[in-house]
Amino acid sequence: MSGHDHAHDGHGHGPGSDGHGHGPGGHSHGVSADADRRWLAIALALIGGFMAVEVVIGVMANSLALISDAAHMLTDAVSIVLALIAMRLAARPARGGFTYGLKRAEILSAQANGLTLILLALWLAYEAVRRLMDPPPVEGGLVVVTALAGIVVNVAAAWCISRANRSALVVEGAYQHILNDLFAFIGTAIAGVIVLTTGFRQADAIATLVVVVLMLKAGYGLVRESGRILLEAAPAHVDPDAVGDRLAGQPPVTEVHDLHIWTITSGQAALSAHVLVEPAGDCHAVRRDLEALLDKEYGITHTTLQVDHAQDSLLTVGRAGGGSAGDAHCADAHGPVHRQGPHDH
């Protein structure tokens, strides 16, 4: 008797589920999606307007530090734009060939944003080293005034984004970008004061290298995290082997195999597995219990569990030399087999 069950109540798509639903209660702090977009748009206007002014002043002052800050602000603006686009795309229902909708547009955007940050940082590093060896004259006064204004703008933009729903990775990423830019402006202001008071022109290039480090750190983080999601890796905080052993340890479960854990988009993990239970076990009750366990202990609510009664042919899945391709669940079991008691992973 097969207990295969794939009911929608096991997917956690309700408004109160983790990672799903943006209706009432979808945002933990009660801010609506429209309000999120409004706060992000205000931050974008602040960042974009000041960035244009800073490029002009950076050229006038011959300050690479100001130009690098403007480049960093460009990535801030891009990250906010991507957050706004991702919000709209994620709200579209899944249809046609896009069975998860367009939620991964955020991940593709994060990958492009990270690569752009890294390439831009490498160019700025080259220019900074060149200026360290042959520093041009720098208008320290303009640098100080512009950097202080940039600090004010970044504080205001960071406050706006903090009012939005930062549980979304793309929004949190924009927030962290602006915080990094704030630190860069502080460094630029210090460099301007040094140039103005001591005439040490290399301070401008040194401040640029500080910005480069921040950009490389942010870019690498974006590429690494988005790469994990694109490669269908399990969330960084979830150990699939531990999850498999935890599920297999629940009576009357006898075996868990074909266990897959991946991330649909930031903050939305999914899991599928084939679960075998004792012949007298209640497949439907087991499915409900396992779904509750995954939700409570791991925060995974998007689950697809195939639950069957254990049979001799099914119990050979994944065992060396056990069963043939015709009488097993599949010819090539995916990943380790989890059972009660000691076993290999």
N, C-alpha and C positions, 0 to 999 in steps of 0.2 A: 504494500500500500504506500503510495507516494504522498508525502506531505508538502509537496512544492507549493509555496505560497508567496505571492508577490503583490501584496495589497498596498494601496497608497497610504494607509494609516501607518505604515512602517517607514515612511520617507520623511516625516517631520516637516511638511511644507506649510504648516499652519502659521499664523502670524506671530505666535509666541515661541516658535522653534528657533533653535540656535542657528544663526547664519542665514535664515530664510525669512522672507516676509518683511515688508517695509510699511505695513499698514499700522494701525494702532498697536503700540507696544513693540514695533519692529526696531525702534531706536531706543536704547536703554535710557537715554536722558530726555526723551520726549520731543526732540527736535524733528520736524517733518523734513521729507526730502526736499520740498520746495525751499524751506528755510536754509537747509544745507547749501543748496545751489546759490541762494542769495548771499550767504556769508562768503562762499568761495569766490563769487563774482566780485564782491567788494575787495577782497584780498588781491584778486587778479588785477583790478583797476589800479590799486595802490602800487603793486609791484611793477606792472607794465609801464605806468607813467613815470615812475622814478627811474626805471632802467634806461629809458630813452634819454632823460636828462643826464644821467650819469655817464653814458657813452660820450656825449658832447663834452662834458666837463673833463672826463678822463683824457680825451684827445687834447683839449686846451691845456691841461695841467701836465701833459706828457707823463701820466701816471699809469703804469701797467697794473698796479694794485687796484685802481678804480676800474679799469677796463676788465680785469679778471672778476671783480665783484659784480660788474654788470653782466658778464657772461654767466656767472653763477645765478644771478637773478633771472636770466633768461631760462635757465633750467627750472627755477622755481615757478615761473609763469607757465612753462610747458607742463610741469607736474600738476598744476591747478587745472589747466585746460583738459588734461587727460582725466583728471578726477571728474570734471563736469561731463565729459563725453561718456566715461564709464558708467556714471549714474544713469544716464539716459539709455545706454545700451543694455545695462543689466535689468532695467525695468521692462524691457521688451519680452513678451512671452516666447517660450521655446516653440518653434514650428519648423516644418520641413526637415531638411537634413541637419539643422542645428538643434539637436535634441537637448542640449544644455542652454540653449539661447546663445547670446553673445557675451556671456560673462567673462570669457577669456580675452576679450579685447583689452581689458585692464592689464593682463599679464603681458601681452604683446607690446603694449605701450610702455610698460615698465622696463621691458627688455631694451627697447629702442632708446628710452630715456637714459638708462644706465650706460649703454654703449656711447651715447653722445657725450655724457658727462666724462667718461674716461678719455675719449679722443680729445675733447676740449682741454682737459686737464694736462694731457701730454703736450699739447701745443703751448699752453701757458707756461709749463715747466721749462720748455726749451727757451722761450722768450725771457723768462726770469733769470735763467742761468747766463744767458747772453748779456743781460743788463747787469748782472753781478760783476762780470768781467770788465764791462765798459759802460758804467752807469751814466745815463743822460741827465741833464738838469731836470728837476721836478719842482713844480709849484706846491710846496708844502702847505701853504695856507688854503688853497683850493681843495687839496686832498682832505685836510682836517674838517673843513666845513661840510663837504659833501659826505664824508664818512659819518659824521654826527647826524646829518639829515637821514642817511640810510639806516642808521640805528633806529631812529624814530619810526620810519616807514616799516621796517621789519617787525618791530614790536607791535605796531598796529595791525599788520597783516597776520602775524602769529596769533594775536588775540581773536581776529575774525575767524580764522580756521579752527581755533580751539572751541568756538561756538558750534561748529558742525559736528557730524558724527564721526569721531576719530577711530571708531572700531573698524571702519573700512580701511584696508591697507593703503589704497591709493590716496585717501585723505590724510592718513597718518604720515605717509611718505611726503606729501606736500608740506605738512607741518614740520617734519624733521628737516626738510630742505631749507625752509625759512629760518629755522633755529640755527642751522649751520651758517647760513648767510649772515645772520646777526653776529655770530662770533667772528666771521671774516671781516665785517665792517668795523668791529672793535679793534681788530688787529691792524686794519688799514688806518684807522684814526691814530693809533699809537705810532705807526710808521710815519704818518704825516707830521706829527708833533716832533719826532726825532729829526726828520729832514729839516723842519722849520727851525729848530733850536740848535742843532749841531751841524747841519749841512751834510750829514751822513746819507748820501743818496742811495746807497745799497739797501737801506731799510725798506724802500718801496718794493724792490725785487724779493726781499725776504718775506714781506707780507704776502706777496703773490704766491710764494711757495707754500705758505700756510694755507691759503685758499685752495691750492692744488691738492694738498693732502686731504682736505675736507671733501673735495670733489671726487677724488679717487676712492675714498672710503664709501661715500654715498653711492657712487656708480657701481663699485664692486658689489655692494650689498644688494642693489636692485637686480643686477645681472644674476647673482647667485640665487636669490629667492625666486625670481621669475623663472630661471632655468630649472630649478627643482620642480616647479609646478608643470612646466612644459614637458619635462621628462617623466611625469606621472609619479614622482616620488611621494612617499608618505609625508605628512606634515612633520616638521623637524621635532616637535615635542611628542610624537607618537612612535612607539616601538612596535612594529607589526608582529614580531615574534611574541612579545609580551601580551599583545591583544589576543593573538591566536591561542596562547596557553590559557589566558583568562576565560575565553569562550569555551575551550575544550574542558575546563575544570568545572563547568556548570552541569550538574545532573539534570536530565538523563543523557547529556551529550556524550558521545563516544569518540567523535573525531571531527575536526575542522580542517578543510583543505580548500584549495583555490581561493585563498584569502587575498584580497586586493584592497589596499587603502591608498587613496590619492586625494588630491586637492582640485576641486573644480575651478575655483578662483580663490582669492585670498579670504581666509576665514571660513571657507565652505568645504569641509572634508567629506568624502564619500567612502563607503565600504561595501564590498560584496564578498560573499563566501558561500561555500557549500557545507552544510552542517548535517552530520549524521547523528541520530538519536537511537536509544534502545528501542527494540520492537514494541514495547508496551508504552513508550513515551508519547506525549501529546505534542505533535509537531507545531500546532498553532500556538499553544501555550509557551513552548520553548522559544519560538520566534519572538513573541511579545516580550518575554523575559530578557532575551539577549538584546533586543532593541533598547529596552529600558536601561540595561547595564551599560551599553555603549554610549547612550545619552548622558547618563549620570557620571560615569567615570572618565570618559574620554571626550565628551562634548560632540560626538558624531551622531547626527540625526538623519542623514541621508544614507539609508542602508537598504541593501537588497540581499536578503538571506534566503537561499534555497534550503529548505529543511526536509530531510527524508529519513525514513526508518532505515537503520543499518541492516544490510544484507551481506551475504558472503561475497558477492561480486563487487559490491561497493566498498567493502572493507579492505579490498586489495589495492585501492587507489594509492599510488605513491610508494607502495612497498616493493622493495627489490625482488624481481622475479615473480611477483604476485599478480595473477590474472592476466588476461589478454586484452588487447585494445578493444575487442568487441564487447567484453562484459564489464569493463570499468566505466566510470563516469566519463573519463576522457583519456585519450591515448597518451597524453603528456600532461601530467598534473602540474599546475603552475605554483611553484614555490614549495615550501616545506609543508609537511602534514603534522597537525597538532593533535595530540591525544592526551588522555589523563595519564599521569605518572611520567617518569623520565623518558625522554626521547630526543632524537637528534633534530637540529634545525637546519 
